[in-house]
Amino acid sequence: MEENTDDGIRFSSLCFINDHVGFQGSIKTSASDFIVIEIDERGQLVSKAADESLYEISKIQSEPSNSVKKPKLNIQNVSLEHENNEEVADLPGCSDGDQIQPGCSDSDQIQPGCSDGHQIQPVCSDGDQIQPGCSDGHQIQPVCSDGDQSHHSDSEKENSVNGVTSKCEEQSVDLLNSLLDEKTHTSLDQFACDVKGMWNSETELIEPSPELSLGRILDKNQRAVLHSAVRQKFPFLITRGNNSEVVVKPNLEFKELCHLVSEEEALGFFKYLDAKKENSKFTFKPDPNKDHRKAVHHFLNKKFGNLVETKSFPGQNYSAGNSSTAITVRFREKAHGKRSHPECERRKAVCTAFTLQKENLEMFEAIGFLAIKLGVIPSDFSYAGLKDKKAITYQSMVVRKVTPERLKNIEEEIKKKRMNVFNIRSVGDSLRLGQLKGNHFEIIIRNLRNQLNDSANLRERILEAIENVKNKGFVNYYGPQRFGKGKKIQTDRIGLALLKNEMVKAIKLFLTPEDMDDPVNKAKKYFLQTEDAKGTLSLMPEFRVRERALLESLHRFGLTEEGCIQAWFSFPHSMRIFYIHAYSSRVWNEAVSYRLAAYGPKVVEGDLICLDEDANEHFPSSKVHLVTKEEESANTYALHQVVLPVLGYNIQYPENKVGRWYQGVLSRDGLQACRFRVPALKLNVPGCYRHIVKHPHNLSHRLVHPDAAEIQVEGPHDDVTASSLSLSFDLDASCYATVCLREMMKGGDI
């Protein structure tokens, strides 16, 4: 987890459970001073293979390069069926080539992905897959069998769009005649004509989007066919469902695409999209204008990125000296839904596990770089936990749709980025957050010295501090890195605004600049002064993926409540909910301080006790016990068994002063009636429980002299001030080493 030293004032105001004096020192002087090694569920260090050969991986043959797809580097990949629990961070960008998304290395390439929160393939309550343009969950069977549409034939002999269009239209007309009565059919034709006329006038600027009901169709299969037939005949219309009713509305995406390509091409593309023929392609007309191709790539990526992918190829006359390039669209494998072809399912099931070693590199930056090299998207990576940036870290990861051979193939390239992969093997499934036992730490604290006005022997102070933390533990606070790096605005304030459905405020908090003069903060300052999303985009550096995704959506939808909701959907689910978790974590930290101030180390009536000694944070309320008066009198429980709730809709509060304190905080923050659900952003926060005290395991220590000679701390040493302290210990999952060190040192440069 990335360290944040800017929160020192608020963090240092939290309390301690040990009464030793402590000492001062500096941590993370260099990345090698802070080594983090994940401990897997079996209790094994994931770096085990690194001891034998850190940079040697078993020899594997590389797979053909044509199996690699370029990744999307957008941070959005939202599906209503399943919200992936992954986070995304700023990814490196590049300036060459005809490129929209940052981080790509080849020319004229757009990566598949969606950045404005549109879901192309939501799944309805009855489980039926929706095709583009339909929203009531009924399967649309392709009307046209020749989905392979193109304006120019190629080596695959793709059909021309005109031939396919006429065939599909004829079938669609027949189907509409059989499904609709004459009056409704006439009304549909007139509605389509009116929409076209409206788009050629100013009416659309002042009137709401019109719609036409085609009536109730009780038979599910007939509704599915009707949806597709309407879209095949009128690609500039979309169909939506309300129970058994089919409603037709203008397809605004069609109109927007017509601003970029000809109407004929737009018609062909949407017919192709609806027909959804497996292994088919659609090719736009050759376009010599690189900037214009970028715009087309960008539009298709934003709107349909989790359904199709796009790439540019030299036009038919390229060899003759014509450098025109055409954009080709093809369906992504996962776009075929839950009933996809078995061979496709086998390809998608490929999962490769590995250990990632990185140095002084943010985890999400590492994932972004790997995604580029492997031709997948960041959300194809799964991991058990986040790791520090300013450190050397080892962690387990699983990447989907990549074979072990392919991963081995990029070994030399990723070493240049201060990364390495080993323990490469095929596995059956992805990792999930929390799927680890804990982390092992090897830490060096430098510049050791006494606390101010403390003249005691430093060696004795260090030994006393280590023994106290080993025996009594430390307050299990969330570390300052949980709340972001900002001095002015931290992540918990954004989370509070989201819980209160203050979407515009949350956006402005996210884009609040720090008191620095770098390009990122200049861009943020410009936005708050002007609310000009488009202008801010031109100022925001390409590598700021999150900010740019947000600004693109704001430019499209505006700085209104609804527009800001759409903008938040440019973030994946895990990132949206991260801000709410940050608020809950801040309240939990305050609650622990209050609990210890009110009752000290004694377990009192009304406290909550976890009955499962091995439980992590995410255990059910059934494992939580309310301490009785008799149990308090008998000293039945110890402080390390006490848990406090992390805010959510499915938690139990202590029944003492601490429970009343929670209610007071919710009232203070305007959350008295909060149900910890934000339906607009599809966020549900059930809450969990967290132990207030944790202990380091397997703690060992020694003093290291500047000449690198190791000196046991128990032995005499005259120049201890010039020495460094080496610590080795394990922590349970979701515990912070910096918090443990804070308890030990009673402050310091943490």
C-alpha positions in Angstrom: 0.0 0.0 0.0 1.4 3.3 -0.9 2.7 5.3 2.1 1.3 8.7 2.9 3.3 10.8 5.3 1.1 13.9 4.8 -1.5 12.7 7.3 0.9 12.9 10.2 -1.1 15.3 12.3 -4.3 13.4 12.4 -2.6 10.0 12.4 -0.2 10.9 15.3 -3.2 12.1 17.4 -4.4 8.5 17.7 -3.7 6.6 20.9 -1.4 3.8 22.0 -1.9 0.8 24.3 1.8 0.5 25.5 3.3 3.0 27.9 7.0 2.7 26.9 8.8 5.9 25.8 9.8 4.7 22.4 12.5 6.0 20.1 12.9 7.9 16.8 14.1 6.7 13.4 13.4 6.8 9.7 11.6 4.1 7.7 11.6 3.6 3.9 14.8 5.5 3.4 15.0 3.3 0.3 12.8 0.6 -1.2 15.2 -2.1 0.0 14.6 -1.0 3.6 11.0 -2.2 3.4 10.5 -5.7 2.0 7.0 -7.1 2.0 6.4 -10.8 1.2 2.8 -12.2 1.0 2.0 -15.3 3.0 -0.4 -17.5 1.1 -3.3 -19.4 2.6 -1.1 -22.4 3.3 1.2 -20.2 5.3 4.0 -20.2 2.7 6.0 -17.2 1.6 5.2 -16.5 -2.1 8.8 -15.5 -2.7 10.1 -19.0 -1.8 11.3 -19.7 -5.4 13.2 -16.4 -5.4 15.7 -17.7 -2.8 17.0 -20.2 -5.3 17.0 -18.0 -8.4 15.3 -14.6 -8.4 15.5 -14.1 -12.1 15.4 -17.7 -13.4 12.0 -19.1 -14.5 11.6 -22.5 -15.9 12.1 -22.5 -19.7 8.8 -22.2 -21.6 8.2 -22.0 -25.3 6.5 -18.7 -26.4 3.1 -18.8 -28.0 2.3 -17.2 -31.4 2.1 -13.5 -31.2 -1.1 -13.3 -33.2 -3.0 -14.7 -30.3 -2.4 -11.5 -28.3 -5.1 -8.9 -28.2 -4.3 -5.3 -27.3 -5.6 -4.3 -23.9 -8.0 -1.6 -23.0 -6.3 0.8 -20.6 -9.5 2.5 -19.5 -10.3 1.9 -15.9 -13.9 1.0 -16.6 -15.3 -2.5 -17.2 -18.7 -2.4 -15.5 -21.3 -5.1 -16.0 -24.7 -5.1 -14.2 -24.4 -8.8 -13.9 -21.2 -8.8 -11.9 -19.2 -5.9 -10.5 -15.5 -7.0 -10.5 -13.7 -6.3 -7.3 -10.6 -4.8 -8.7 -8.9 -1.5 -8.5 -7.1 0.6 -11.1 -4.5 3.3 -10.9 -2.7 5.7 -13.1 -1.0 4.0 -16.0 1.9 5.1 -18.0 1.1 6.7 -21.3 2.8 7.2 -24.6 2.6 9.8 -27.3 3.3 8.0 -30.5 0.8 6.4 -32.9 -2.8 6.9 -33.6 -3.8 6.3 -30.0 -6.6 7.2 -27.7 -6.0 5.3 -24.5 -2.7 6.0 -22.8 -0.1 3.2 -22.4 -0.3 1.7 -25.9 2.8 1.2 -28.0 1.5 0.5 -31.5 0.0 2.9 -34.0 -3.6 3.7 -34.8 -4.9 1.5 -32.0 -7.8 1.9 -29.7 -8.2 -0.5 -26.8 -11.5 -2.1 -25.9 -13.2 -0.6 -22.9 -15.9 1.7 -21.6 -15.2 4.9 -19.8 -18.6 6.5 -19.3 -20.4 3.9 -17.4 -22.6 2.5 -20.1 -23.4 -1.2 -19.8 -23.6 -2.8 -23.2 -24.8 -6.2 -21.9 -26.8 -6.0 -18.7 -28.6 -9.1 -17.4 -32.2 -8.8 -16.3 -33.8 -10.5 -13.4 -35.0 -13.4 -15.5 -31.5 -14.1 -16.6 -32.0 -13.5 -20.3 -29.1 -11.8 -22.1 -29.9 -8.4 -23.6 -28.5 -7.5 -26.9 -27.6 -3.9 -27.8 -30.7 -1.8 -27.9 -32.9 -4.0 -25.7 -33.2 -3.6 -21.9 -35.8 -6.0 -20.7 -33.7 -9.0 -20.6 -35.1 -11.0 -23.5 -32.8 -12.8 -25.9 -32.8 -11.3 -29.4 -32.1 -13.8 -32.1 -30.1 -12.3 -35.0 -32.4 -11.7 -37.9 -29.6 -11.5 -40.4 -27.4 -14.5 -40.7 -24.7 -12.7 -42.6 -23.2 -10.6 -39.8 -19.8 -10.2 -41.4 -20.3 -6.8 -42.9 -17.8 -4.6 -44.5 -17.6 -1.8 -47.1 -14.7 -3.4 -48.8 -14.1 -7.1 -49.3 -10.8 -8.5 -48.0 -9.1 -11.9 -48.0 -11.9 -13.3 -45.9 -14.4 -12.2 -48.6 -16.6 -10.2 -46.2 -20.1 -9.3 -47.4 -20.8 -5.8 -48.5 -23.0 -3.8 -46.2 -25.5 -3.0 -48.9 -26.2 -6.7 -49.7 -26.5 -7.7 -46.1 -28.6 -4.6 -45.2 -31.2 -5.3 -47.9 -31.5 -9.0 -46.9 -31.9 -8.1 -43.2 -34.4 -5.4 -44.0 -36.6 -7.7 -46.0 -36.6 -10.2 -43.2 -37.3 -7.5 -40.6 -40.2 -6.2 -42.5 -41.8 -9.6 -42.7 -41.3 -10.2 -39.0 -42.7 -6.8 -38.1 -45.8 -7.5 -40.3 -46.3 -10.7 -38.4 -45.8 -9.3 -34.9 -47.5 -5.9 -35.2 -51.0 -5.0 -36.3 -51.2 -2.6 -39.2 -51.9 0.5 -37.0 -48.9 -0.1 -34.8 -46.7 -0.9 -37.7 -47.7 2.4 -39.4 -47.1 4.3 -36.1 -43.6 2.8 -36.0 -42.8 3.9 -39.5 -44.1 7.4 -38.8 -42.2 7.5 -35.5 -39.0 6.6 -37.3 -39.6 9.2 -39.9 -40.3 11.8 -37.2 -37.1 11.0 -35.4 -35.1 11.5 -38.6 -36.9 14.8 -39.1 -36.3 15.9 -35.5 -32.6 15.3 -35.8 -32.5 17.7 -38.8 -34.1 20.4 -36.7 -33.6 22.3 -33.5 -36.4 20.5 -31.8 -34.1 18.0 -30.0 -32.5 20.8 -28.0 -35.7 21.7 -26.2 -37.9 18.6 -26.2 -37.4 15.4 -24.2 -36.5 12.3 -26.1 -39.7 10.9 -27.7 -40.8 7.3 -27.3 -43.4 4.9 -28.8 -45.0 1.9 -27.2 -45.5 -1.1 -29.5 -47.8 -2.6 -26.9 -47.5 -5.7 -24.7 -46.1 -8.9 -26.2 -46.7 -11.7 -23.7 -44.6 -14.3 -25.4 -41.0 -14.0 -24.4 -39.6 -15.3 -27.7 -41.8 -13.1 -29.8 -40.6 -10.1 -27.8 -37.0 -11.0 -28.4 -37.6 -11.3 -32.2 -39.5 -8.0 -32.2 -36.5 -6.2 -30.5 -34.1 -7.4 -33.1 -36.5 -6.8 -36.1 -37.0 -3.2 -35.1 -33.3 -2.6 -34.7 -32.5 -4.3 -38.0 -35.0 -2.2 -39.9 -34.3 1.0 -38.0 -30.8 1.0 -36.5 -31.2 4.6 -35.5 -33.8 3.4 -32.9 -33.4 1.4 -29.7 -35.9 -0.8 -28.0 -36.4 -1.1 -24.3 -38.7 -3.3 -22.2 -41.0 -2.7 -19.3 -42.3 -6.1 -18.2 -44.0 -7.3 -21.3 -44.2 -3.8 -23.0 -41.8 -3.0 -25.8 -40.9 0.7 -26.1 -39.0 2.4 -29.0 -36.8 5.4 -28.6 -34.2 7.3 -30.7 -30.7 5.8 -30.6 -28.6 8.8 -29.7 -25.4 6.8 -30.2 -26.4 6.3 -33.8 -26.8 10.0 -34.3 -23.4 10.7 -32.6 -21.7 8.2 -34.8 -23.2 9.9 -37.8 -21.2 13.0 -36.9 -18.1 10.9 -37.4 -18.9 8.6 -40.3 -21.5 8.5 -43.1 -25.1 7.4 -42.4 -24.5 4.4 -44.5 -21.6 3.3 -42.4 -23.5 4.0 -39.2 -26.4 1.9 -40.4 -24.1 -1.0 -41.3 -22.3 -0.8 -38.0 -25.4 -1.0 -35.9 -26.9 -3.8 -38.0 -23.7 -5.7 -37.5 -23.8 -5.0 -33.8 -27.3 -6.3 -33.5 -26.8 -9.4 -35.7 -23.9 -10.4 -33.4 -22.6 -13.1 -35.7 -19.7 -15.0 -34.1 -16.2 -14.4 -35.7 -17.6 -11.6 -37.9 -16.0 -8.3 -38.6 -17.2 -4.9 -39.8 -14.9 -2.5 -41.6 -15.5 1.2 -42.1 -14.4 3.1 -45.2 -10.7 3.9 -45.5 -9.9 7.2 -43.8 -6.6 9.0 -44.4 -7.1 11.4 -41.5 -5.4 10.1 -38.5 -7.0 12.5 -36.0 -10.4 11.6 -37.4 -9.7 7.9 -37.0 -8.8 8.6 -33.4 -12.2 10.2 -32.8 -13.9 7.1 -34.3 -11.8 4.8 -32.2 -12.6 6.8 -29.1 -16.3 6.8 -29.7 -16.5 3.1 -30.3 -14.3 2.4 -27.3 -16.4 4.5 -25.0 -19.8 3.2 -26.1 -19.2 -0.4 -27.0 -15.8 -1.3 -25.7 -16.8 -4.2 -23.6 -18.6 -5.7 -26.6 -16.2 -5.0 -29.5 -12.6 -4.1 -30.1 -11.3 -2.0 -32.9 -8.0 -1.8 -34.8 -6.8 0.1 -37.9 -5.3 -1.6 -40.9 -3.8 -0.3 -44.2 -6.5 0.2 -46.9 -6.9 -2.0 -49.9 -4.7 0.3 -52.1 -1.9 0.6 -49.6 0.6 -1.2 -51.7 -0.2 1.1 -54.6 0.9 4.1 -52.7 -2.4 5.0 -51.1 -1.8 5.3 -47.3 -5.4 5.3 -46.4 -6.2 3.2 -43.3 -9.5 1.6 -42.4 -10.9 0.8 -39.0 -12.1 -2.8 -38.5 -14.4 -3.9 -35.7 -14.8 -7.4 -34.3 -16.6 -8.9 -31.3 -14.6 -9.6 -28.2 -14.7 -13.1 -27.0 -16.6 -12.4 -23.8 -19.3 -10.5 -25.7 -21.0 -13.8 -26.5 -22.5 -14.0 -23.1 -23.1 -17.0 -20.8 -24.1 -19.3 -23.6 -20.9 -18.9 -25.6 -19.3 -21.5 -27.7 -17.5 -24.3 -25.7 -14.2 -23.5 -27.4 -14.5 -19.9 -26.5 -15.3 -20.9 -22.9 -12.1 -23.0 -22.9 -10.1 -20.0 -24.1 -11.6 -17.8 -21.4 -10.9 -20.3 -18.7 -7.1 -20.0 -19.1 -5.7 -18.7 -15.9 -2.0 -18.3 -15.1 -0.8 -17.8 -11.5 2.6 -16.2 -10.7 4.5 -14.3 -8.1 5.0 -10.6 -8.9 8.1 -9.0 -7.5 8.3 -5.2 -7.9 10.5 -2.4 -6.6 9.4 1.2 -5.9 6.4 0.7 -8.1 2.7 1.2 -7.5 0.9 -2.0 -7.9 -1.7 -0.7 -10.4 1.1 0.8 -12.5 2.7 -2.6 -12.5 -0.6 -4.2 -13.6 -1.1 -1.6 -16.3 2.3 -2.3 -17.7 1.8 -6.1 -17.6 -1.6 -5.7 -19.3 0.0 -3.8 -22.2 2.7 -6.4 -22.7 0.3 -9.4 -22.4 -2.5 -8.0 -24.5 -5.2 -8.1 -21.9 -7.0 -5.5 -19.7 -6.1 -4.6 -16.1 -9.3 -6.2 -14.8 -8.0 -9.6 -16.1 -5.6 -9.5 -13.2 -6.6 -10.6 -9.7 -4.7 -10.4 -6.4 -5.1 -11.2 -2.8 -4.1 -7.8 -1.4 -2.5 -4.4 -2.2 1.2 -3.7 -1.5 3.3 -0.7 -0.7 4.8 1.4 -3.4 8.1 2.5 -1.8 9.2 -1.1 -1.1 10.3 -4.3 -2.6 7.2 -6.5 -2.6 6.3 -10.0 -3.5 2.7 -11.0 -4.1 0.6 -13.7 -5.7 -1.4 -12.8 -8.9 -3.5 -14.5 -11.4 -4.0 -13.3 -15.0 -6.9 -14.6 -17.1 -6.6 -15.4 -20.9 -2.8 -15.6 -20.7 -0.9 -18.9 -20.9 2.3 -19.5 -18.8 4.2 -19.5 -22.1 3.0 -16.0 -23.0 3.9 -14.7 -19.5 7.4 -16.1 -19.8 7.8 -14.4 -23.1 7.8 -10.9 -21.6 10.3 -11.6 -18.8 13.1 -9.5 -20.2 10.9 -6.5 -21.0 9.4 -6.2 -17.5 12.7 -6.4 -15.8 13.4 -2.9 -17.2 10.4 -1.7 -15.2 11.8 -3.0 -11.9 9.6 -6.1 -12.0 10.0 -9.8 -12.2 7.7 -12.8 -12.4 8.3 -16.4 -11.2 6.4 -19.4 -9.9 4.5 -19.3 -13.1 1.9 -22.1 -13.4 -1.6 -22.8 -14.7 -4.5 -22.6 -12.3 -8.2 -23.0 -12.4 -9.5 -19.7 -11.2 -8.7 -16.1 -10.2 -7.7 -14.8 -6.8 -10.0 -12.8 -4.6 -9.2 -10.0 -2.2 -8.3 -11.3 1.2 -7.2 -14.7 -0.1 -4.0 -14.7 2.0 -2.9 -15.5 5.5 -0.9 -12.3 6.0 2.4 -10.6 5.1 6.0 -11.0 6.1 8.0 -7.9 6.6 11.8 -7.2 6.6 12.3 -3.6 7.7 15.3 -1.5 8.4 14.8 1.6 10.6 17.7 4.1 10.2 18.9 7.2 12.0 18.0 5.8 15.4 17.9 8.3 18.2 16.2 9.0 21.5 12.9 10.8 21.8 13.3 14.5 22.6 14.3 15.2 26.2 15.0 11.5 26.8 18.5 10.8 28.0 18.0 7.1 28.7 20.1 4.4 27.1 18.8 4.1 23.5 19.5 0.4 23.3 17.4 -0.2 26.3 14.6 1.9 24.9 14.6 -0.1 21.7 14.5 -3.4 23.5 11.7 -2.3 25.8 9.6 -1.1 22.8 10.1 -4.3 20.9 9.2 -6.5 23.9 6.1 -4.5 24.7 4.7 -4.7 21.2 5.5 -8.4 21.0 3.6 -9.1 24.2 0.8 -6.5 24.2 0.4 -5.9 20.5 -0.6 -2.6 18.8 -3.8 -0.7 18.1 -5.0 -2.1 14.8 -5.7 1.3 13.1 -6.1 1.6 9.4 -2.9 3.2 8.2 -2.7 6.7 6.8 -2.2 5.3 3.2 -5.9 4.2 3.5 -6.9 7.8 3.2 -4.9 9.0 0.2 -2.0 11.3 -0.3 -3.8 14.6 -0.3 -3.3 17.3 2.3 -6.4 19.3 1.5 -8.8 16.5 0.6 -8.6 12.9 1.6 -10.5 9.9 0.3 -12.8 9.6 3.3 -14.4 13.0 2.6 -15.2 11.9 -0.9 -16.7 8.7 0.5 -18.9 10.7 2.9 -20.2 12.9 0.0 -21.1 9.7 -2.0 -22.9 8.2 1.0 -25.0 11.4 1.2 -25.6 11.3 -2.6 -23.8 14.6 -3.1 -22.5 13.6 -6.4 -21.3 17.0 -7.6 -19.6 17.7 -4.3 -17.8 14.4 -4.5 -16.6 15.2 -8.0 -15.3 18.6 -6.9 -13.6 17.0 -3.9 -11.9 14.5 -6.2 -10.6 17.3 -8.4 -9.5 19.6 -5.7 -5.9 20.6 -6.3 -3.0 20.5 -3.8 -0.8 23.6 -3.2 1.6 22.5 -5.9 2.4 23.9 -9.3 2.7 20.6 -11.3 0.5 20.0 -14.4 -2.0 17.8 -12.6 -2.8 20.3 -9.9 -2.8 23.1 -12.5 -5.4 21.2 -14.4 -7.5 20.6 -11.3 -7.3 24.3 -10.3 -8.5 25.3 -13.8 -11.5 22.9 -13.5 -12.6 24.3 -10.1 -12.3 27.8 -11.5 -14.1 27.3 -14.8 -16.0 23.9 -14.5 -14.8 23.4 -18.1 -14.2 19.7 -18.4 -13.1 19.8 -22.1 -10.5 22.5 -21.3 -9.3 20.6 -18.3 -8.9 17.5 -20.4 -6.4 19.3 -22.6 -4.4 20.3 -19.5 -4.5 16.9 -17.7 -1.5 14.7 -18.4 -2.2 11.5 -20.3 -0.9 9.3 -17.5 -3.7 10.5 -15.1 -6.1 7.8 -16.2 -8.7 8.2 -13.5 -8.9 12.0 -13.8 -9.1 11.9 -17.5 -11.8 9.2 -17.5 -13.9 11.4 -15.1 -13.4 14.5 -17.1 -14.4 12.8 -20.4 -17.6 11.7 -18.8 -18.2 15.2 -17.4 -17.6 16.7 -20.8 -20.2 14.4 -22.2 -22.9 14.5 -19.5 -22.2 17.9 -17.8 -21.6 18.9 -14.2 -25.1 18.0 -13.0 -26.2 15.5 -10.4 -27.0 13.0 -13.2 -23.9 13.9 -15.2 -21.7 13.3 -12.1 -23.4 9.9 -11.5 -22.4 8.9 -15.1 -18.9 10.3 -14.4 -18.5 8.1 -11.3 -19.3 5.1 -13.5 -16.1 5.8 -15.4 -14.5 4.1 -12.3 -14.8 0.4 -11.8 -16.9 -0.8 -8.9 -13.9 -1.5 -6.6 -12.7 2.1 -7.0 -16.1 3.6 -6.4 -16.6 1.7 -3.2 -13.1 2.4 -2.1 -14.0 5.9 -1.1 -16.9 4.8 1.0 -14.6 2.2 2.7 -12.2 5.1 3.4 -14.9 7.0 5.3 -15.8 3.8 7.2 -12.2 3.3 8.0 -11.8 6.8 9.3 -14.8 6.4 11.6 -13.4 3.1 12.8 -10.1 4.7 13.7 -11.9 7.3 15.7 -14.1 4.7 17.4 -11.1 2.7 18.6 -9.6 5.8 20.1 -12.8 6.6 21.9 -13.2 3.0 23.1 -9.7 2.9 24.6 -10.1 6.4 26.2 -13.5 5.4 27.7 -12.7 2.0 29.0 -9.0 1.3 28.6 -7.8 -2.3 28.3 -10.7 -3.7 30.3 -13.4 -5.7 28.5 -16.7 -4.2 29.7 -20.4 -5.0 29.4 -21.7 -4.2 25.9 -18.4 -4.8 24.2 -18.4 -7.0 21.1 -16.3 -10.1 21.2 -15.3 -12.3 18.2 -15.8 -16.0 19.1 -13.6 -17.2 16.3 -9.9 -16.7 17.1 -8.9 -17.3 13.5 -11.5 -15.0 11.9 -10.5 -12.2 9.6 -12.5 -9.0 9.1 -15.2 -10.5 7.1 -17.0 -12.8 9.5 -20.7 -12.8 10.1 -22.6 -11.2 13.0 -23.4 -14.7 14.2 -19.8 -15.0 15.4 -20.1 -11.8 17.4 -20.9 -12.0 21.1 -22.2 -9.2 23.3 -20.4 -9.2 26.6 -22.6 -9.5 29.7 -22.3 -7.9 33.1 -21.4 -11.2 34.6 -18.6 -11.8 32.0 -17.2 -8.3 32.7 -17.1 -9.1 36.4 -15.4 -12.4 35.8 -12.8 -11.0 33.4 -13.9 -13.7 30.9 -12.4 -12.0 27.9 -9.2 -10.1 26.9 -8.8 -6.9 24.9 -7.4 -8.8 21.9 -10.8 -10.4 21.5 -12.7 -7.2 21.3 -14.0 -6.1 17.8 -15.6 -2.9 16.6 -17.9 -2.7 13.6 -16.8 -1.1 10.3 -19.8 0.9 9.2 -22.4 -0.9 6.9 -26.0 -2.0 6.8 -25.5 -5.4 8.3 -23.5 -4.8 11.5 -24.2 -4.8 15.2 -23.1 -1.9 17.4 -21.7 -2.2 20.9 -24.3 -1.7 23.6 -22.4 0.8 25.8 -20.9 4.2 25.4 -19.2 3.2 22.2 -22.5 2.3 20.5 -23.9 5.7 21.4 -20.7 7.3 20.1 -21.3 5.6 16.7 -24.8 7.0 16.6 -23.5 10.5 17.4 -20.9 10.3 14.6 -23.6 9.3 12.1 -25.7 12.2 13.3 -22.7 14.6 13.1 -22.0 13.5 9.5 -25.6 13.7 8.4 -26.0 9.9 8.0 -28.7 9.2 10.6 -31.0 7.6 8.0 -28.2 6.2 5.8 -28.7 2.7 4.7 -25.2 2.4 3.4 -26.4 1.7 -0.1 -25.9 4.1 -3.0 -28.3 2.8 -5.6 -27.3 5.4 -8.1 -23.8 4.1 -8.1 -24.7 0.4 -7.5 -22.9 0.4 -4.2 -23.8 -1.7 -1.2 -21.8 -1.7 1.9 -22.7 -4.5 4.4 -19.9 -3.6 6.8 -17.7 -5.9 8.8 -15.8 -6.3 12.1 -12.2 -5.5 13.0 -10.1 -6.5 16.0 -9.0 -3.4 17.9 -5.7 -5.0 18.9 -3.3 -7.2 16.9 0.1 -8.8 17.6 3.1 -9.2 15.3 4.1 -12.9 14.9 7.7 -14.3 14.7 9.2 -11.0 15.6 13.0 -10.8 15.6 15.3 -7.9 15.7 19.0 -6.9 15.6 21.1 -3.7 15.4 23.0 -3.2 12.2 26.1 -1.0 12.3 26.9 1.4 9.4 29.8 -0.8 8.4 27.1 -3.6 7.8 28.4 -5.7 10.7 25.4 -7.1 12.5 25.3 -6.6 16.3 22.8 -8.4 18.5 20.7 -5.9 20.3 21.2 -7.7 23.6 25.0 -7.1 23.3 26.8 -3.8 24.2 27.4 -1.2 21.6 28.8 2.2 22.2 27.7 3.9 19.0 24.1 2.7 18.9 23.0 6.2 17.7 24.7 5.6 14.4 23.2 2.1 14.0 20.0 0.9 12.2 17.4 -1.5 13.6 16.5 -4.5 11.5 13.1 -6.0 12.1 11.5 -9.2 10.8 7.9 -10.1 11.6 4.6 -11.3 10.2 1.2 -9.6 10.3 -2.3 -10.9 9.7 -4.1 -9.8 6.5 -5.4 -6.2 6.5 -2.9 -5.1 9.2 -0.4 -2.3 8.6 3.3 -2.6 9.3 3.6 1.2 9.6 0.9 1.1 12.4 2.8 -1.6 14.2 6.0 0.5 13.9 4.1 3.6 15.2 3.2 1.8 18.4 6.8 0.5 18.8 8.5 3.9 18.1 5.7 6.1 19.6 5.8 8.2 16.5 8.8 8.6 14.2 9.0 9.4 10.5 6.0 7.0 9.6 
